[in-house]
Structures are given as C-alpha cells and as structure tokens.
Amino acid sequence: MELPKKPSSDLKGYSCVSCRQRKVRCDRRAPCMNCTKAEKQCNFIAPIRGKRKRTKPLRETLHARLKRYEEMLKAYGAKIEPSDGTGMSDSETESQSHNTPESSDGTITRVKSQEHEDPLPPKFIMKEGASRYYDRYFQHPEATTSFSEPAEEDVHVIEDGLMFEPERGDKAMDLTKYHLPLPLISKLKEFFLDRVDPMMKFLHLPTFWAALANELPNPDRIPKSLEALIFAFYLVSICSLKEDEAQELFGVELQVLLYRYRVATRQALVNARFLSTANLMTLQAFSIFIICVRNIYRCDTLFVLSGVAVRLARKMGLHRDGTFLGLPPFETEMRRRLWWHIAHIDFRTADVMGTKPSPEIATADTKKPINVEDSELYPGMAALPEDFSGITGISLCIIKCEMLSALCKCAATRPLDLRWEMLYSPDISLATKDGVIDEVEDFMEKKYLRHCDPLNPYHTFLSIMVRSAVCKMRLFAHNLRQFAHRYPMATQKDHDIAFNNAMKLLEYANLINRGHMGLDKYLWQMGTSYCWNTMLYLLMEVRCRKTGPEIDRAWELIGVVFARAPQVFSEFTGSVYVALGKWTLEVWDSHIEAAKAQGLPEPVPPDYIHAIRDYQASKLEAETPVQEKKADVKPVSWPPSGYDKASYVDYLDVGYSEPHNFPNLSSFDTDPNQWIHWEQLVADQSTFT
C-alpha cells in the first residue's frame, strides 16, 4: 500500500545544504529522502544569492553613434560643420538653459558646463523627488542610479546599519507599532514649532504635515523615505521635551522614550537605505538624527556621520544652487536650507574635534536662504518672495550662514582651511580680522537686532546668539595664543578685549542656563565645549588683573560654570576638568596674594574652591599607597618631549589625568605648544559626552 504524501505546504522552498553540495535533486522534506538514506544530518539554510551580472552590452547612445559616423565621414574627406549643441541620446531629454525648470517629462535637468573644454560636462538628474549630480557625467557599467523606493532585500546585503553606534538589544523591529496617534502627534507639533523649528528650518512643516496626515492611516504602506522623516520628526520633538512633559504625554520616563524612538529612527533610516539614497526626505531625516544623538554618540562618530551627510548632499547636487540647476523656486529654497544646515553641522563637529570641515563647505556655490516665513513658500510657486529685513522664523538659521560666510572671507587666501582657528592666525592682520567682525556686527544690527522685541523669548534668544557669536569672533581674533613666543607682544587693548568678551560669553550662557524668559527650552540643542575655552581665557586674564570689582564678578561666573559641571569635583571623567580645577586654584592663590600685597582684606574662598581642594586632597591621599609600591616609576613631566597626536593616547596611560602633571597657567604665555595640547584635551573631552 502506498504511503500518503505530505501536503505541499510542508515542503521547503529550497534544497537542503547536503543536496546542494552534492548537486542532486532534493524532495525538500525535513529530513529529505537522500539524507535519510545516507544517514546524514539534514539542514535547511536559505541560500544567499548574489547580484546578477549585467548580461546585455551597453547600448550605444545616439550621441556616440553620431560622433562615430562623423569620424568615418571625415576619413573619406567629408567636411563636417561644428555644432553648438552638446547632443545627448534620445532617452536623455535635457534643458539647454540655466533657468529652464525641467524637461518635458519632468525628470531630467541639465547643467551647462563651467569648463567648456571638459569633454565630460556636469549633469544633474531629478526624478520622483530624488536627485543625482555628476561633476563629470559618464555612465560607468558598474554604476547604478536608483530613484525608486528600496526593496525588501536580504539583511546580509544591507550595509547601512554599520554607520551607527550599537544600541542595547539591537534587532530589526516592526515600525508600524511605533507610530503615534494623530492627536498626540499634533501636541508634538506644538513643541516642534516652539523649540525645534527655529533652530533648523529645512523641514517645510506645512508640506510635511500634509504628507504625514495623508499617509498615516496606512502605516504599512508609507514610503520608506517619508517613514524615516516621520520617525525623525517624532525623535527630535521628544528630544525637546522635559521630564514632566514626557510623563504627561506618554506616561513614560523621558530616557526610555528617547531610547525607543532613537532606535526606531535608526531602523527607519536603514530601511530607507540612507547610505545609497538620492531622496531628499531621507537626507532630511538623517540630518535630524545627527542632531538628536549629539549627546549620545561620541564626537568622532558624529564627525564621520556629518561627513556622510555632506557626501550625500553633494551627490544630490545640494552644493550647487538650484538657479544653476534650473530647479523651481520652492525646491531651490528648500535645498539651500538643507545644504547650509548640513554645512553648519559638519563645521561645528569639526571645530570640536580640532580638525578641518569638509572642503565642499568653502567651495560650494549654494546661495544663503532668504529671510521669509514658511507660509510664503509653497510647491509650484512661480517666484521666490523678496528677502525680509527683520526677524522671521528662519532668521536664526540665516545668522549661522552669515557667520560661516564671514569666516570664508577671512579664509579667502586659504578657502580649504575654514575653521574658527583661522582667527588665531598671525598671518591675518588684526585690522583685517576686526574689519570683517565689524562688518558682520553692523549687518546683524541693521537687519536683525534693531527689530528685536525684548518681550519675545525667540527674539531674545536670537539676540543672545548673535552677540555671543560676535564675542567669540573677537575673543578668537585677539586671543593671547597668537602672541605666545612672538613679537609684537599682546597690548593692553588685546587683554581688555579678551577679558571683556570672555566675561560676556559666560554671562550670555548664564542667562540661557538659568531659564531667563523661558530660554532653557533651547538648551537641548546647545553644547558646552565653548565654555572650556572661554574658562581658560578668563582664568588667564584674571591672573593678570589680580583684584577689582570686575574680578569679583569673574569669580562668580566661574562658580556658575562649575555648578553645571560637577565632574570637576568627582572622580576623573576627563582631563579638561582636572586641568581647569588645578588652574582655578592656582589663579585663586595669586588673587589672595595680590589682595594681601595691596593691604585689602583676604577674600573669602567660594564653596567651589573648597570643593576642588577637598577632591584633590582626597585623590592624592588615596593614591599615596599605590605610589609607594611603584617607587621605580619616574615622575611624568608635562608636556612630554617629542609630543605628537599619534602618541597622545599612550601619554594618557601614564598619568596625564593627575593635577600635578599639568603645567602652570603661565606656560601658555611663552610656549605655543601648550595651546596645541589644550586643543587636544578639549577634542578628547568631547568624546566623553
């Protein structure tokens, strides 16, 4: 009697490993008949299929064919008249003008070559909301430009996840479960408008909100690029919340909420294949994600991620202004906003790392965004509105562009060396630096500051940011670093400018940190690395001035900074804290000596002075037994001879974190290398964020 066959639903979709290796037919049952007869273990593992190779030869384009025929005719003596056009294939309809918006099929726009002798002119392709820019266009056989949504592929060929730092419990997740109900999203929208939107205006909220409301009812059908942008919107809105607000809206602790939507946003970016994307929405989502993880990821990771964003933007042609690419006004303006946002991220990250930003920032020709409200922009508009002289929702973002432009002017002779440290350079005269700074300050005063309403928190915050940026520029331009071991020496005017602007910077930071007029709602996007440089400059000036009413105020401001940096009084978490603690005690002791020499009452030490002394005493006491056991270890001198950045990590391992290993503050006056060591400390401190 014949045995009944198993239903076909029990069959595997592929052969077992043994049959595949032996190249025999497998009945695809578990176990299969062949393995049962051979008494072997039967394993079914899905095969990993590689990409199919191109089988068809490349089709010769009409332009190439025409050129070949002309060469043949010339060989027979025919006279060929030169043509003004740059013919392309019949499948590549192009615009022959800078200002023609798009071709007849709405897919391709051509850029006229800036180098007329270049046989491979630049080319810009736009289709279905995605874009691709080629400096020299030639379709390489191995190159592919995909404008469609990414397909569901085997996880083994998805490389995007490698770009992120690992998270606890990493695994693929079903994002449809993490979408929020529309009423809750509407509440997040209010926080976004109040706290996030003024700081990054590349997301056109009216257009985005219409797309979100239209697609959200069917979360499993949302396009991958839009889904990534929606989750980035969730994440950045949650980042702006305070603990009590998160509890009220979600009933969950803020840190739990941040972790949940950080991982979800990361998964959405991987699903959208952000590393190979040509879609503007995916790049917007990635740019938002970088902002949201700035206090989670290490600074060197952020530096790499910002470089990826710049490369993606360049691939899409954002470094070229839309007017040169023949794009419509709305798309031109939104691309400008996104490019300058990415440029600012890369510039700030490179500044903290102590290195140069991407060269595209200085060489791009993308114009600055115009100063108008979002309500004046809409898809399909015929022309951009006039630039407004006053404060709008995008004014704060344009101010960042103006500061970068000012630095570009200082770097006119070295455009690829764009960074704040250019203002240190003695190669640029103080008159040139002051001229650029005065020009920026005058422009900001006329266009923005004179229109500030002191009762409007956003206007107040904008005013503080403008004045802080100008103060930072003046502090860097007159910084004592450029006079270390050089002639001429710093004048009293240079000392006064450095002292006054360092004081102002800490005063402005104090206004925001203590929540003046509710300004603490912007703190989630503000870093602290600038405080450490400002503290160093202020301590150097306090040491020179000794006593006086302004010195008493300086000690109060130093206390405010330390109150927000408890690491100075706790176990070692970074050499910057140890160094500032040592130098603060050093300057305080000189302050007391100066008061005694002038016959003044001895100043009463603030609480933070006692706290630093107690911490260093307890640390020294705890390390004494260890030092006795290591009597053969030689004391470490600071800085080490033959110092270079490559040996910096090794140097940390031999006691760099101890207060007695740091130089006295006076060494900065004569040794320019001390400034290089300090920069490296601040850069490495940023990786402890």
Backbone hydrogen bonds, N-H to C=O, Kabsch-Sander energy under -0.5 kcal/mol:
donor,donor_aa,acceptor,acceptor_aa,energy
10,D,7,P,-1.9
11,L,8,S,-1.4
12,K,28,R,-2.8
17,V,43,N,-2.7
20,R,16,C,-2.0
21,Q,17,V,-2.2
22,R,18,S,-2.3
23,K,19,C,-1.3
24,V,19,C,-1.8
36,T,32,C,-1.8
37,K,33,M,-2.4
38,A,34,N,-2.1
39,E,35,C,-0.6
39,E,36,T,-0.5
40,K,35,C,-2.5
43,N,41,Q,-0.6
45,I,43,N,-0.7
49,R,47,P,-0.7
65,R,61,T,-2.6
66,L,62,L,-2.7
67,K,63,H,-2.2
68,R,64,A,-2.1
69,Y,65,R,-2.3
70,E,66,L,-2.4
71,E,67,K,-1.9
72,M,68,R,-1.8
73,L,69,Y,-2.4
74,K,70,E,-2.5
75,A,71,E,-1.6
76,Y,72,M,-0.8
76,Y,73,L,-0.8
77,G,74,K,-1.8
78,A,73,L,-2.4
80,I,78,A,-0.6
81,E,79,K,-0.5
87,G,85,G,-0.6
92,E,89,S,-1.9
100,T,97,S,-0.7
103,S,108,I,-0.9
106,G,103,S,-1.7
109,T,124,F,-1.2
116,H,114,Q,-0.7
118,D,115,E,-1.8
123,K,134,Y,-2.5
124,F,109,T,-0.8
125,I,132,R,-3.1
126,M,107,T,-1.6
127,K,130,A,-2.6
130,A,127,K,-2.1
131,S,278,A,-2.5
132,R,125,I,-2.7
133,Y,315,K,-3.7
134,Y,123,K,-3.3
137,Y,121,P,-1.9
138,F,136,R,-0.6
140,H,138,F,-1.3
143,A,140,H,-1.5
146,S,144,T,-0.5
153,E,151,A,-0.8
157,V,154,D,-1.8
158,I,155,V,-1.2
159,E,157,V,-0.8
162,L,159,E,-1.6
163,M,160,D,-1.8
164,F,161,G,-1.2
170,D,167,E,-1.2
175,L,173,M,-0.9
177,K,174,D,-1.2
178,Y,175,L,-1.7
179,H,176,T,-0.6
184,L,181,P,-0.5
185,I,181,P,-2.2
186,S,182,L,-2.2
187,K,183,P,-1.3
188,L,184,L,-2.1
189,K,185,I,-2.2
190,E,186,S,-1.1
191,F,187,K,-1.4
192,F,188,L,-2.6
193,L,189,K,-2.6
194,D,190,E,-1.8
195,R,191,F,-2.8
196,V,191,F,-0.6
196,V,192,F,-1.7
197,D,192,F,-3.3
199,M,196,V,-1.7
200,M,196,V,-1.1
200,M,197,D,-0.6
204,H,202,F,-0.7
205,L,203,L,-1.2
208,F,204,H,-2.5
209,W,205,L,-3.1
210,A,206,P,-1.5
211,A,207,T,-1.9
212,L,208,F,-2.6
213,A,209,W,-2.5
214,N,210,A,-1.6
215,E,211,A,-1.9
216,L,212,L,-2.5
218,N,215,E,-1.7
221,R,218,N,-2.0
222,I,219,P,-0.8
227,E,223,P,-2.8
228,A,224,K,-2.2
229,L,225,S,-1.8
230,I,226,L,-2.5
231,F,227,E,-2.3
232,A,228,A,-2.0
233,F,229,L,-2.1
234,Y,230,I,-2.3
235,L,231,F,-2.6
236,V,232,A,-2.6
237,S,233,F,-1.9
238,I,234,Y,-2.2
239,C,235,L,-2.3
240,S,236,V,-0.9
241,L,238,I,-1.5
246,A,242,K,-2.3
247,Q,243,E,-2.1
248,E,244,D,-1.9
249,L,245,E,-2.2
250,F,246,A,-2.7
251,G,246,A,-0.9
251,G,247,Q,-1.0
252,V,246,A,-0.7
257,L,253,E,-2.1
258,L,254,L,-2.8
259,Y,255,Q,-2.3
260,R,256,V,-2.3
261,Y,257,L,-2.2
262,R,258,L,-2.0
263,V,259,Y,-2.2
264,A,260,R,-1.7
265,T,261,Y,-2.0
266,R,262,R,-2.1
267,Q,263,V,-2.3
268,A,264,A,-2.3
269,L,265,T,-2.2
270,V,266,R,-2.1
271,N,267,Q,-2.7
272,A,268,A,-1.7
273,R,270,V,-1.5
274,F,269,L,-1.6
276,S,273,R,-1.4
277,T,274,F,-0.9
280,L,129,G,-1.2
283,L,279,N,-1.6
284,Q,280,L,-2.2
285,A,281,M,-2.4
286,F,282,T,-2.3
287,S,283,L,-2.3
288,I,284,Q,-2.1
289,F,285,A,-2.3
290,I,286,F,-1.9
291,I,287,S,-1.3
292,C,288,I,-1.9
293,V,289,F,-1.4
294,R,291,I,-1.0
296,I,293,V,-1.6
297,Y,293,V,-3.0
302,L,298,R,-2.1
303,F,299,C,-2.1
304,V,300,D,-1.5
305,L,301,T,-2.5
306,S,302,L,-2.8
307,G,303,F,-1.5
308,V,304,V,-2.0
309,A,305,L,-2.2
310,V,306,S,-2.1
311,R,307,G,-2.3
312,L,308,V,-2.7
313,A,309,A,-2.5
314,R,310,V,-2.5
315,K,311,R,-2.5
316,M,312,L,-1.6
317,G,314,R,-1.2
318,L,313,A,-2.8
320,R,317,G,-1.5
324,F,321,D,-1.4
325,L,321,D,-0.9
326,G,322,G,-0.6
327,L,322,G,-2.5
332,T,328,P,-2.3
333,E,329,P,-2.4
334,M,330,F,-2.3
335,R,331,E,-2.1
336,R,332,T,-1.8
337,R,333,E,-2.1
338,L,334,M,-2.0
339,W,335,R,-2.5
340,W,336,R,-2.3
341,H,337,R,-1.7
342,I,338,L,-2.4
343,A,339,W,-2.6
344,H,340,W,-2.1
345,I,341,H,-2.2
346,D,342,I,-2.4
347,F,343,A,-2.4
348,R,344,H,-2.6
349,T,345,I,-2.5
350,A,346,D,-2.3
351,D,347,F,-2.0
352,V,348,R,-2.1
353,M,349,T,-2.1
354,G,350,A,-0.9
354,G,351,D,-0.5
355,T,350,A,-2.5
361,I,358,S,-1.6
362,A,359,P,-0.7
363,T,359,P,-1.4
364,A,360,E,-1.6
365,D,319,H,-2.0
366,T,319,H,-0.6
372,V,370,I,-1.6
376,E,373,E,-1.5
377,L,374,D,-2.0
381,M,378,Y,-1.6
388,F,371,N,-1.7
390,G,388,F,-1.0
392,T,390,G,-0.5
395,S,392,T,-1.1
398,I,394,I,-2.1
399,I,395,S,-2.1
400,K,396,L,-1.2
401,C,397,C,-1.4
402,E,398,I,-2.4
403,M,399,I,-2.0
404,L,400,K,-2.0
405,S,401,C,-2.5
406,A,402,E,-2.2
407,L,403,M,-2.0
408,C,404,L,-2.0
409,K,405,S,-1.6
410,C,406,A,-1.6
411,A,407,L,-1.7
412,A,409,K,-1.3
417,D,414,R,-2.1
419,R,417,D,-0.7
422,M,419,R,-1.8
423,L,420,W,-2.1
424,Y,421,E,-1.6
425,S,421,E,-0.8
425,S,422,M,-0.9
428,I,425,S,-1.0
429,S,427,D,-0.6
433,K,429,S,-2.2
434,D,430,L,-3.1
435,G,431,A,-2.0
436,V,432,T,-2.1
437,I,433,K,-2.5
438,D,434,D,-2.9
439,E,435,G,-1.9
440,V,436,V,-2.2
441,E,437,I,-2.8
442,D,438,D,-2.5
443,F,439,E,-2.2
444,M,440,V,-2.7
445,E,441,E,-2.2
446,K,442,D,-2.1
447,K,443,F,-2.4
448,Y,444,M,-2.2
449,L,444,M,-2.3
450,R,445,E,-1.9
451,H,448,Y,-2.0
452,C,449,L,-1.5
456,N,453,D,-2.2
460,T,456,N,-2.4
461,F,457,P,-2.7
462,L,458,Y,-2.5
463,S,459,H,-2.4
464,I,460,T,-2.3
465,M,461,F,-2.4
466,V,462,L,-2.4
467,R,463,S,-2.5
468,S,464,I,-2.6
469,A,465,M,-2.2
470,V,466,V,-2.2
471,C,467,R,-2.4
472,K,468,S,-2.5
473,M,469,A,-2.1
474,R,470,V,-2.3
475,L,471,C,-2.7
476,F,472,K,-2.3
477,A,473,M,-2.3
478,H,474,R,-2.1
479,N,476,F,-0.9
482,Q,479,N,-1.1
483,F,480,L,-1.3
484,A,481,R,-1.5
485,H,669,D,-1.1
486,R,483,F,-1.8
495,H,491,T,-1.9
496,D,492,Q,-2.6
497,I,493,K,-2.5
498,A,494,D,-2.4
499,F,495,H,-2.5
500,N,496,D,-2.8
501,N,497,I,-2.2
502,A,498,A,-1.9
503,M,499,F,-2.2
504,K,500,N,-2.1
505,L,501,N,-2.2
506,L,502,A,-1.8
507,E,503,M,-2.2
508,Y,504,K,-2.8
509,A,505,L,-2.2
510,N,506,L,-2.1
511,L,507,E,-2.0
512,I,508,Y,-1.8
513,N,509,A,-2.6
514,R,510,N,-2.1
515,G,512,I,-1.5
516,H,511,L,-2.2
518,G,515,G,-2.3
519,L,516,H,-1.6
521,K,518,G,-1.4
522,Y,519,L,-2.0
523,L,520,D,-1.3
525,Q,522,Y,-1.5
526,M,523,L,-2.0
531,C,528,T,-1.3
532,W,528,T,-0.7
532,W,529,S,-0.7
533,N,529,S,-1.0
534,T,530,Y,-2.1
535,M,531,C,-2.6
536,L,532,W,-2.0
537,Y,533,N,-2.3
538,L,534,T,-2.4
539,L,535,M,-2.6
540,M,536,L,-2.0
541,E,537,Y,-1.8
542,V,538,L,-2.7
543,R,539,L,-2.1
544,C,540,M,-1.1
545,R,541,E,-2.1
546,K,542,V,-2.3
547,T,545,R,-2.3
552,D,548,G,-1.8
553,R,549,P,-1.8
554,A,550,E,-1.7
555,W,551,I,-2.1
556,E,552,D,-1.4
557,L,553,R,-2.2
558,I,554,A,-2.3
559,G,555,W,-1.8
560,V,556,E,-1.7
561,V,557,L,-2.1
562,F,558,I,-2.3
563,A,559,G,-2.0
564,R,560,V,-0.8
564,R,561,V,-0.9
565,A,562,F,-1.5
568,V,565,A,-1.8
569,F,566,P,-1.6
570,S,567,Q,-1.0
577,Y,574,G,-0.6
578,V,574,G,-1.2
579,A,575,S,-2.8
580,L,576,V,-2.6
581,G,577,Y,-2.1
582,K,578,V,-2.2
583,W,579,A,-2.7
584,T,580,L,-2.2
585,L,581,G,-1.8
586,E,582,K,-2.0
587,V,583,W,-2.5
588,W,584,T,-2.3
589,D,585,L,-2.3
590,S,586,E,-1.6
591,H,587,V,-1.8
592,I,588,W,-2.1
593,E,589,D,-2.1
594,A,590,S,-2.1
595,A,591,H,-1.9
596,K,592,I,-2.3
597,A,593,E,-2.3
598,Q,594,A,-1.5
599,G,596,K,-1.4
600,L,595,A,-2.8
609,I,606,P,-0.7
610,H,606,P,-1.4
611,A,607,D,-2.3
612,I,608,Y,-2.2
613,R,609,I,-2.2
614,D,610,H,-2.7
615,Y,611,A,-2.2
616,Q,612,I,-2.5
617,A,613,R,-2.5
618,S,614,D,-2.4
619,K,615,Y,-2.3
620,L,616,Q,-2.3
621,E,617,A,-2.4
622,A,618,S,-2.0
623,E,619,K,-1.4
624,T,620,L,-0.9
627,Q,623,E,-2.2
628,E,624,T,-2.0
629,K,625,P,-1.4
630,K,626,V,-0.9
631,A,628,E,-0.7
633,V,630,K,-1.5
643,Y,640,P,-0.8
647,S,644,D,-1.0
648,Y,645,K,-1.0
651,Y,647,S,-1.9
652,L,648,Y,-1.7
653,D,649,V,-1.1
654,V,651,Y,-1.4
655,G,652,L,-1.1
656,Y,652,L,-0.8
658,E,655,G,-1.5
661,N,658,E,-1.6
662,F,659,P,-1.6
667,S,664,N,-1.6
668,F,665,L,-1.5
669,D,666,S,-1.5
670,T,667,S,-0.7
671,D,667,S,-2.1
674,Q,671,D,-1.4
675,W,672,P,-0.9
676,I,672,P,-0.9
677,H,673,N,-2.1
678,W,674,Q,-2.2
679,E,675,W,-2.4
680,Q,676,I,-1.9
681,L,677,H,-1.9
682,V,678,W,-2.3
683,A,679,E,-2.4
684,D,680,Q,-2.5
685,Q,681,L,-2.5
686,S,682,V,-1.4
687,T,684,D,-1.1
688,F,685,Q,-1.9
689,T,686,S,-1.3
